[in-house]
Amino acid sequence: MPKIKTLDPLLPPIVVPLMEPAIDGDIEGAHGGIGLRHTEVPLVVYLINPKDGVTPGSVASLFWGNRNIPVASTPIREGEQNLDLFPMTVPAHHIVPYLVDGVRGMLRRSSGNESFTEEIKLRVSLTRPGGEDKDSLPGHQGLAYEVPPEVLLHGVNQQQALAGVKIIIRYWLNMRAYDLITLAWGSQVVQHRVQPGEVGRDITLTVDYATISAAGNNRLTRVAYQVRDAGGNLPEERARWSAVSLIDVHLNEVRPEAPWLQFPDTGTKIDLAELGSWDVEVALWVLSQEASAYSHVTLIWAGLDSEGNSIPYTHTEELSRAGLYTFEVPNALVSAIAEGSASVHALYQNGSVQQPSEKLYLEVVGQVVRWPAPTIDEDQGGHIEPDVDATVRF
């Protein structure tokens, strides 16, 4: 009786560093996405070493868009057979929009036995949402939107908030299916994933009562939006967000007064060039009714950098009296949100009872400072010995 040939179980899929995750509901079934950051340096992907029967002379190969012809291969040399990952470099000319199918690896052992990895499909995006911002006006002019005129004129009261605020996001250059819209309403966000049938059309987002209430009352509530595509690309670095609209929100809620910017005494804008190395000082006037009703007050600094990443800071003081309380926000945390913003408020506390104050919104202007690339002490011109520990310095 002839033997039945069986296939080896598939190995785990190829590891693509910094790959965007799969998107729920993706009709094309992509397992993730890659973008411009994957082209800034040679893209190295990895085959996970199964360790089973891998010896010097084995070869790891990468298939990228063609299931029959590999685009890269890595021979396994003496001393490398126990590595956890085998690197392979994707040739730059193979990284093209918009979908790459048949991404898989193959491990050919020196015995001739072959094992394949699970196959994945990737979205590839090499453009930025909104394209180039061609003028020097604040915000990305390619990211246009419309707030109802009555909201801009009269703000948002309790009745308007209960009905919700509809904001029209105008379609933008390089709009693609599964772009993620992040609309910032003060300290809160509303997100929407662009569906295939919405590409090339305006999209209306509704800011509901819960979101408006959570952001709180402020006559200068900042509203803007940003787009991140399925490959992880943001709008260009010098204008990550749309222009900002300031909306007066005044719901029927009685809250303690907002803190204010005491140093620098510049209202609602912090210029890092003028701030220099000084810390920021935020002041709060505590009334006797709060001092008697609560035991502690916490300053909550909700910073957002130019890419929308959260950089928070909190500091708690015991409430021993009514009067002026001053809080210092470290300079490093303020500098970290250059070209971003901060929402600042006080949270009065007494056990499990909490009462937030109204909110202060700050704009932080200045040069975005990027961390230098890390270094490896044991680096030998682009490689390190596999059997020694590596020291990485940031």
N, C-alpha and C positions, 0 to 999 in steps of 0.2 A: 504493500500500500504506500503510495507516495506521501512524503512529508508535506504538511501544509506550511507554507512560508508565513511567518508572522512578523508584523512591523514592531520595532522597538517603540515603547511609549515616547511621546513627544517631550522634548526638553522645555523648560520654561521659556517664554518669549524673550527676544532680544531686549536688553536694557538700554533705553534712550535717556540720557541725563536731561533733567529739566523739562521733560515732556509734559505738555498740558494733559490733564486727565480726560478720559472719555466723557462725552456729553450725553446725558439721559435723553432718549428720544431721537438720537441721531439716525436718520433714515438710511444713511449710507454705512452705518456700522463702524465708523472709525474708532480705533482703540485709544486715540490721543492725538495731539497736535504738536507741531514744531514751527518755530518762527524765525525772525531775523537774528535773534541771539544765538541760534544754532548755526549761523553762517559767519559769525564774527571771528571765530577761530575754527580750525578743522574739527568736524563733528566726529567724535569717537564714541562708538556704541560698544556694547559688551555682550558676549555670550557667557552664560552662567556655566561654570565648569561642573559637570556631573560627578567628576572624580573617578567614575567607574571605567576602568580600562584605559584611562588617558595616560599616555606615556610620551616621552620625547619622540618627535617624528609625527605626532598627530597634527592635524591642521584644522583650524576654525575658519569657516568661510561665511561671508555675508551676501545674501540675496536681497536686492532693493529694487522693486518694480519689475523684476524679471525672475521668474521662478526657476529658470534653467541656467542662467549665466551669473556667476557671482561677481560682485563689484569690488570685493576686498577679501583678503585672506591673511591669516596670521599663523605661521608655523610655531608649534610648541617646542621650545628648546629645553635642553637639560636644565633642571632646577625650576622650570615653570609649570610642570605638570600638576602641581598642587595649588596653584593660584585659584582664587575664588572666581575671578573674572578674566576672560580673554578679550583684549581690546581689538577693535577693527575700525578703521577710519573710512567714513563715507566720502567718496570723491565729491568735490563741491559741485561738479556739473550734473550730478544726479539729484541734487536737492532742488526740485522745481515744484511750482504749484500745480494742482491743488490737492490731489489725492495720490498717495503712493500705496499701491497694493503689493501683496506678496513680500512683505518684509519678514525675513526669517534667517536663521542661522543654520549652519550644518557643521557637525563635528565629525571629521573622518579620522578614526583612530589608526595608529600605525599597523594594526592588524587588518585594516581594510574595512572594518565595520563602520557604518555611518549612522548618525543620529541627527534628526532635524529638530529645530525648536518649533513651538507653536507659531503660527503665522499671524501677523498683525497688519492693520491698515492705518496709515497716518494721514492726517490733514497737514498740508504744508502751506503756510501763508508768509509771503515775503513783501508785504506792503503794510503801511500803517493806516489805521482808521482816520479818515479825514484828510489824508495826504499831507502836503506841506502847508504850514501856516505862513502865508506870504506877507503878513504885515506885522507891525509892532504893537497893535492894540492888545489889551489884556485878554487872555483866554484864546483858545483855538477858534479862529473864525470859520473853519470848516465844520465845526460842531455847533450847528445852529439849533435853536429851540424856541418855543413860544409859550410864555406864561399868559393866562387870561388877562386882558387889560384891566378888568375890574379888580383883580387881585393885586396887580402892580400899583394901582391907584389907591385902593382902600385897604389892602392887606387882607388878612384872614381872621375873621371872628368865629365865634362858636358855631353859628349857623353855617357858614361857608365850610368850616372844617368838617362838620358832620356830613356835608354833601360830598366832600372830597375835592381836591384840586386837580384838574386835568392839565397836563403839560404835554405839548406836542413836540416830539423829537423829530426834527427834519432829517430826511435821509442824507447820508454822508458819502463822500468819495471812498471807494474801496469797501463799501458795505458788503458783507458776506453773511451767509447763513451761519447761525450759531455765534455771531458776535454777542458779547455780553454788555448791555447798557447798565451803568451804575449811576443813578441819579441821586445826588446828595441833597438832602433837605436838612439844613443845619447839621446836627450830629447824627442824623439817621440816613439810611439809604433805602432806595427802591431799586430792585434789579429786574431786568427783563432780558431773556435770551431770544435773539432774533430767529424766527422760524423761516424756512425756505420760501414760503409764500409772501413774506413781508419784505424781502430784499427789494430795494429800490423804491420803497414807499415810506411815508411818514408813519411814525408809531406814537400812539397816545398812551402815556402812563398816568395812572391815578395815584396821587398821594392821599392815602386814607386818613381818617380821624386818628387812628391809633398812632400812626407815624408822626402826624403833626403834633399831637399831644406829647409824645415821647420826646420830640425835639424841643418842646417848650416854647414859651412866649419870648419873643425878641423882635424889636422893630427893625432889626437888620439881619433877619434870618437869611443865610447864604444858600443859594440854590445854583447848582451847576451839574454837568454830567460828563462822563468819560466813557469810552468804549474800549474794550479789550477783546481782540478777536480770538478765534479758536486755536491759533498758533501761539497765543500769549503776547502778541504785539499790542502796544499801547500807542496813542497818538505821539507825535514827535516830542522829544524831551523838553524843548523850551516852551511847550504849550500842551501839557498833558490833559488839561480840562478845558471845557467850554468857558466862555465868558460867564461871570457871576451875576446873578440877579439878587437884589436885596428885597426881602419881603417882610412887611410888618405883620407879625403874628401876635394876636391879642385875644386868646381864648378867655372864657369866664372862669379863670382859675386864679385864686389869690396865692401868690408865692412871694417869698422874701426877695428883696432886691438882688440883682446880679452883682457879682464882683466887678471891679474895674482895674484897668491897667495903670498901676501907679508908677512903674519905671520900666521902660521909658514912657514919659507922659506924652504919648502920640495917638491917643484915641483908640482906634481899633486896628492899627497897622504897626507891625514891628519890622523895622529895617535892620537887617543883620549887620550892615556896614556901620550904622550908627551905634548899634548895641555893643559892638566890639566883643570883649571877653566878659562883660558884665552879665550877671544873672538877671532874669526878668522878675519883677515884683508885682504881685497881684494883691490888691487890697479888698477887704470885705468889711462892711459896717453891720455889726450884729445888734439888733434891737433887743430891748429888755425882754420882750415876749419870747424871742427865740432863745435868749440866754437862760431863761427860767424853764423853758419847756424841753430843752435838749441838753445832753451832756457833752457832746462832741460835735465838731464841724470838720468836714473833709473837703479840701479843695480838689476838684476833679478836672484835670487838664487832659482833654481828648484831642491829641495832635494827629494830624494827617499829613503825610509828606506828599510830594508832587505826584507820586504814583498811586496815592490812595492807601498806602500802608499806615496802619495805626501805630502811633508812638505815644502811649499814655503816660501820665504822671499823676500821683495822688499824694497828699500830705494831710494828716489829721492833727487837729489841735483840740485840747480840752477846753470846753467853754466855761470859763471861770468868772466872766463878767460880760456886760454889754460894752459896745464900743468898737474900736478899730482893730482888726486882725490883719496881719500882713504875711503873705506866703511867698517864698522864693522858688522859682522854677529854674533848675540848672541850665546854664548856657548851652551845654552840649545837646540837651533835649530840644531846645528851641532851634538851634542851628540844624538839627537833623530834619526839621520839617521846612527847610527853605523852599520857597515857592509853593508852600502848602498852607494849612490853616489849623486853627485850634478852637475848639468849643470849650468854654470854661464856666463851671458853675460850682456852687457850694452845696454840700449835702449835709443837712442837719440830722443828727442821730441821737436816739435815746433807746437803747436796747434794739428791739426789732422795728421801732417806729422811725420812719425816715421822711424827710421833707426836702425836696430839691428847691434851690433858688431859681430865679430866672437866669438866663444864660448870656454870656458874653462871647461874641464871635470875633476872632482875631485873624488877620491876614499876615503871613510871614513872607517878606520879600528878601531876596538875596541869592547868592550863588549856591547852587547845589553842589555839595562836596561829595565826591565818590571815594569810597575806600579803595586803596591800592590793592592789586592782586596779591593773594597770599604767596609766601615763599616756602620752599622745602629745603631744610638744611642739607639733606642727603642728595639733592638733585645733582645728577651727573650729566648735564647737558640735555635734559629732556627725558631722562629715565632714571630710575633708582633700582638698586638691587632688591630682588623679591624677598630675600630672607633677612632683611634688616628692618628695624622700626623706622618710621618716618616722622620727623618733627616739622609740623606745619605752623608757620608764624603768620598772624594777621596784623 
